[in-house]
Amino acid sequence: MSGQFEASVEIDRPMEAVFAYLADGRHDPEFSPRVQEITKTPDGPTAVGTVFRSTVKDAGMKTGREFRITAYEPPGLIRWTEQTRNLVTASGGYDLEALPGDRTRVRIFNTLEGHGIGKLLVGLAVSAARKDAPDFGRRIKAAAESSLAS
């Protein structure tokens, strides 16, 4: 069983700057409180094949996560897929669109999939993610605008 959530937000910063900010997954803790720590391999610019390893806390449990960048098309598209086999895993991405006045529309989406007993839990995870999606979008907007302040 699987399910998807998504959010869209308009960020008051130029598309290229927002893309660069989001492409560096090490910024994730700035807008995702569940991400406790995150590293990137290899060093250097993000590209297809880049791996981000994180420790996240969900429902009081810490788990390790490993995401691989599967598509990277500056300045408008990033895709990832989770490589770890946790009870619930994610794949998703960002779609960016330039707006007038050096603004950017960002759509983030994730598909959550349950494995083993996680098939019983994925519905709860998707429901919680959908409920949080508007706030998640607002947190991305606030973090990006703060980090990319002129």
C-alpha positions in Angstrom: 0.0 0.0 0.0 1.2 3.5 -0.7 -0.1 7.1 -0.7 1.1 10.5 -1.8 1.1 14.0 -0.3 2.1 17.3 -1.8 2.4 21.0 -1.0 2.9 24.1 -3.1 4.3 27.3 -1.9 5.4 30.6 -3.4 8.9 31.8 -2.3 9.9 35.4 -2.6 13.3 34.5 -4.1 14.7 33.8 -7.6 14.2 30.3 -9.0 17.9 29.6 -9.4 18.6 30.5 -5.7 15.7 28.5 -4.5 16.8 25.5 -6.6 20.4 25.7 -5.2 19.0 25.9 -1.6 16.7 22.9 -2.0 19.3 20.8 -4.0 21.5 20.8 -0.9 19.6 18.4 1.3 21.7 19.4 4.2 19.2 22.3 4.6 16.4 19.9 5.4 16.7 20.3 9.2 15.9 24.0 8.7 12.3 23.2 7.6 11.8 19.5 8.6 11.9 19.1 12.4 11.9 15.3 12.0 15.4 15.4 10.5 17.9 15.3 13.3 21.1 15.2 11.2 22.0 14.8 7.6 25.2 14.2 5.5 25.9 14.3 1.8 28.1 11.9 -0.3 30.1 12.7 -2.3 31.3 16.2 -1.5 30.8 18.7 -4.2 27.7 19.8 -6.2 24.5 17.7 -6.0 23.9 15.6 -9.1 22.2 12.4 -10.1 23.6 9.7 -7.8 24.3 12.0 -4.8 23.3 10.3 -1.6 21.9 12.1 1.5 22.0 10.0 4.8 19.9 11.3 7.7 18.7 10.4 11.1 15.0 11.2 11.5 12.6 11.0 14.4 9.1 9.8 13.6 6.5 8.9 16.2 9.2 9.0 18.9 11.5 6.5 17.0 14.8 7.4 15.4 15.6 5.7 12.1 18.4 6.0 9.5 17.4 7.1 6.0 19.3 7.1 2.8 18.0 9.0 -0.3 19.6 9.0 -3.7 19.1 11.8 -6.2 17.5 10.1 -9.3 16.8 13.2 -11.5 18.5 16.6 -11.4 17.6 19.2 -13.9 18.5 22.8 -12.9 16.7 25.0 -12.2 13.4 23.2 -12.1 13.4 19.6 -11.2 14.8 17.3 -8.4 13.8 13.7 -7.8 14.9 11.3 -5.1 14.2 7.8 -3.9 14.8 6.2 -0.5 17.4 3.4 -0.6 16.8 2.1 3.0 14.2 -0.4 3.7 12.4 1.0 6.7 8.8 0.1 7.5 7.7 3.2 5.5 9.8 4.6 2.7 9.5 7.7 0.5 10.2 8.8 -3.0 9.5 12.2 -4.3 10.7 15.5 -5.6 10.6 19.2 -6.1 9.2 21.0 -9.2 10.1 24.7 -9.4 8.5 27.4 -11.6 9.6 31.0 -12.0 7.1 33.6 -11.2 7.1 37.4 -11.9 9.0 39.6 -9.6 11.9 37.1 -8.9 9.5 34.7 -7.1 9.4 30.9 -7.3 6.6 28.4 -7.0 7.8 25.1 -5.4 5.8 21.9 -5.5 7.1 19.2 -3.2 5.6 15.7 -3.2 6.4 12.4 -1.7 4.9 8.9 -2.2 5.1 6.8 1.0 5.2 3.1 0.7 4.8 0.5 3.4 6.9 -2.6 3.7 6.1 -5.7 5.9 4.2 -4.4 8.9 4.7 -0.9 7.5 1.8 -1.7 5.1 -0.4 -1.4 8.1 1.2 1.9 9.2 1.5 3.7 5.8 -2.1 5.0 5.9 -1.4 6.7 9.2 1.9 8.1 7.9 0.2 9.4 4.7 -2.7 10.9 6.7 -0.2 12.8 9.0 1.9 14.0 6.1 -1.2 15.3 4.2 -2.4 17.1 7.4 1.1 18.7 7.8 1.6 19.4 4.1 0.5 23.1 4.1 2.6 23.8 7.2 5.5 21.9 5.6 5.3 24.2 2.6 5.2 27.3 4.9 8.3 26.0 6.7 10.1 25.6 3.4 9.1 29.1 2.4 10.3 30.7 5.7 13.6 28.7 5.7 14.4 29.5 2.1 13.6 33.2 2.4 15.6 33.5 5.6 18.6 31.6 4.2 18.5 33.5 0.9 17.9 37.0 2.4 19.2 39.7 0.2 
